[in-house]
Each structure stands twice: as structure tokens, then as C-alpha cells.
Amino acid sequence: MKMKLVALTRPQPGREEEYHEWYNTKHLPELVNKFGMAGAQRYKLAARLMGNDPNEYLAIYDIEADDPMAFLGAIGAAAQSGELTQSDAQDFGTCYTALFTELGERVVPA
């Protein structure tokens, strides 16, 4: 089953450089390589259109797995065991992370 893991995040004030270094060189590569993801990419907010979410960074992970909950459980276990590099440079008070499964076909130009 194809899925997207999305994470909306922001750094702790004054720790932007440390946050980006950790996210780009540790977090994304560890998740992609340890869990067989098809890939991941980060994005910076260009403009807010609706809502008031304070997070200015988005990461989208491309995943194929048979069991979404087992997949999330494996990530949680790796985090608890120390297999994943943690950083407190991220503002955990505002972050939003969710796993989505495909619903319908991808729409492309006619």
C-alpha cells in the first residue's frame, strides 16, 4: 500500500542552523534508509493561504508498506531504542506528523 508520511515542523528559536543540519543530514537519511522508504523531501513555507499553523517546514516521505500501524510501530521502536538520532532543536510543541494512505487515483492533466 502506498502512503505519505507528512511532518510540519519548525525549529526552536535561535537554533535554526542546528535544526536544519539535523533534519537534512541525520533525520531524513535515517528514516529513508532504515525503513526502506522510496524517498523524502523537505519544503519551506512560501505563503499561508488558510489557517494559522505556526510551522514553516514540511517534510513528505514516500512509503510502501503492507501494514501502516506496523510501519509506525517500527519507527517508534527505533526512536525509543536510540537507533534514530534525536534533536531538541525542533519545536515539539507545534509539530504535526501524520500518515496518510492513498484514496483514489492520482489526477493528472488530461
N, C-alpha and C positions, 0 to 999 in steps of 0.2 A: 504494500500500500504506500502511495506517495504522500508525503507530509511536508509541512513547512513549520519549522520552529522559529518564532519571532521573538525578539527581545528589544524592548525600548528602554534605553538607559541614559544616564548622564554621570559625569564624574563628580566627586566631592569637590567643593570649591577650593581652588588653589592647587589641585592635584591632577589637572588636565593631562599634562605630559606623561605622568606615571600611568594614568588610566589608559591612554591610547597605546602606550608601549605594551602594557599587559594585555590589552584586548587584541592587538594586532599580532604580537609575537608569541603569546602564550595561549590565551583563551580560545580564539578561533582555530588555530592549528591543532591544539589538543583535542577539542571536540570533534573536528572533522576527521582527524587521523585515528583517534581511539574508538570511534563509534561508526566508522565506515560511511560517513555522510558523503553525498555526492559533491558537496561544496558549501561555501558560506560567503557572504559578502556584507560589508557594513555600509551604512548610508548616513549622511549628515542632513539634518532638517534644513530644508530650503525655505519653506513658508508654512505657517499654520493656517489651515482653512476652516476647521471647526474644532471645538473643544478647547481644553486648557491643560492638556498633558504637559508637564514640565520637561519631559525627556526630549533630548535633542539628537539622539543617535539611535539608529535602527540596525539590527543585525538579522539577516534572514538566512536560515540554514535549510538546505535541501536534503531530505531524508527519505529513504525507502526502508520500511520495516514491516514485519507481519503483525506485530502487537505494539500499539502505541504506548500502553502502560508499562510493558516490559522494557521498552526503549527508555522511557523516562526513569524507570527504576534503576536501570544500569547507569545512567548519568548521575542519579542521586547517590548510588553506592560508590561510584568513583570519586565524587566530591567528598563524601564522608570519610573515605579511606585515605584521602590525601593524594590520589592519583592525578587530580586536576589542580593546577596552580590557582590559588585563590588570591584575591586582592581586595583590600578595603578602600581602594581609590575610587571604586564605584559607589554611587549613592543608592544603597539598597532600599531606602525609604520611598523611592519613587519608581524603581524599576518595575517593568511589566514583562512577563515572559509567558508565552502560551504555545501550545502545539495544535496545529490545525491539520485535518485530513482533507483530501480532495473532495469536492462536492460538485459534480457536473464536469462537463468537458471545458477545456481551455478555449476561449473565444479568440479568434484571430481575424485579421481583416479579410473581407470577402474577395 
